[in-house]
Amino acid sequence: MLIVRSKVREVKDLRGLERDTVVLNWEDRRRPRQRVRTTKGVELGIALPTGTVMQEGDVLYLNESRYIVVEAEKEDVIVIFPENLSQSALVAYEIGNRHLPICLCKGTIITPYNRLIEEFLKKESIKYECRKETFEPLRRGNHHG
């Protein structure tokens, strides 16, 4: 098993090297200590400093013949299209009450799929779509729990 204690900081030219990936969902990209298996079957022990967040494209391992890179998993999300500030505030309130993370992108609010949020959106006639895509939540403000 390979142990990763820090992300590779200086990545020069990866051409000609064997590429392997570790596919992680948004929660796992925030877990600095875990055991995973790459897509090519390599067991990887991740032991990064506390508070480290892995991003898509981060190189976790590099030697003269191969490298291992983080890939964000496509996840079930709800993409919400609020029509005005009142709808935005109402949606934000409901999502916040459930302590779900959000992503704000081009006038939409994106959150991991939650059946109760979907029911709320239907009841309030707020436009939304359920999709499968990568999710990267905001990393601001305080959190508890």
N, C-alpha and C positions, 0 to 999 in steps of 0.2 A: 504494500500500500504506500502511495506517495502522500507525504504530509505537506500541506501548503500553509506557511506561516505569514506570508505577505503576498500581495499582488505583485506581479512583475511590473516594475516602474518604467524601465527603459526598454521599449520594444522597437527594434530597428526594422529589419527586413525579415519577414516571415516566409517569403517565397522559397519554395523548395523544401519546406519543412512539413511533416505530417501534421495535419490539423485534427484535433479531437475536441469535443465539446462536452460541457456539463450543462444540462438544461434544468433551470431552476425557476420556480414560480416566484411571485413578488415577495411572499413571506420568507421563502428560503434564501432569497438574495439578501435578506436582512439578518440572517442567522450566521454569526461569525464562526460558530463551532458546529460541525456536522460531518457525517460520513455520506458520501455520494458515490455513484458509479457513472463514469463517462459513457458517451454513446458507443465507444469502442470497447467498453468493459473494464476500464482501469478503475480500481478502487482508489478513492481520493479522500483523505482526511483533511478537512478544512479547519484550521485553527488560527483564524485571523484575529487581530486585536479587537477588543470589545468596541462596539460601535461602528465597525466597518460595514459598509453597504456595498455589495457587489452590483455592478452595472453590466448591462449587455455589452459584450466586447472586451471586458476585462480579461487579461491574460493571467491565469493562475499558476501556470507552470511553463517553463521554457528550457530546453536543452539544445544540443547541436542537431538533433534529428526531429524533434516534435515540440508541439505546444498544445496547451489545453486552455480553451477560452470559454467564458460564460455566455450562455445563450438564454434569453428570456423565454419562458414557456408561454404559449398561447393559452389564455384562460377564459372562462366564461365571465363576461362582464355585461353590465347594463350601461348603454350610452343614452344619456338623457338630454333632450333638446328643449330646455325651458324657453318659453316665448317672451318672458319679461322678468323683471327684477323680483316681483312677488312670487312667481313660480320658482325662481332660483332659490329664494330664501326658504320657501316651504320645503323644497327638495333637500336643501342643505340641512335644515332642521331635522327632518326625518332620518336622513343618513347619519347625522351626528348623534342622534338619540340611540342609534344601533352601534355606535362606535366603529363604523365602517370607514375605511380610507377612501379618498377621492383623488381623482385626477381632473384638472381643469384644462380643457383643450379646445380652442377655437369655438368658444361659445357653448360647449357641451360640458356636462358633468358625467364622469365615468366612475363607476364603482364595481367591485366584484359582485357577481350575481347573488341576489338575495331574493327569495320568493316573496317575503313580506314587502320589500321595496317595490317589486314588480306589481303586487296587488295594490299598493298605495298609488302607484303611477296610473294604473288602470282606473281606479276609483276617482282620481282627481282629473282624469282625461289629459294627462301630461304626455307628450310625445316621447317615445323611447324605442330603442332597439336592443335586442339581446344579440350579442356577438361573441366570437371567440377571437381574442387578440391579446397582445402583450399588455400588461398593466404596470404602470410605474406611478405609485401614489406620491402626492405632495409630501415633502419632508420638512414642514414648517410647524411652528407652534409647539405647544405642550401637549403631552398625551399622558394618560393615566391608565393603570391596569396592568 
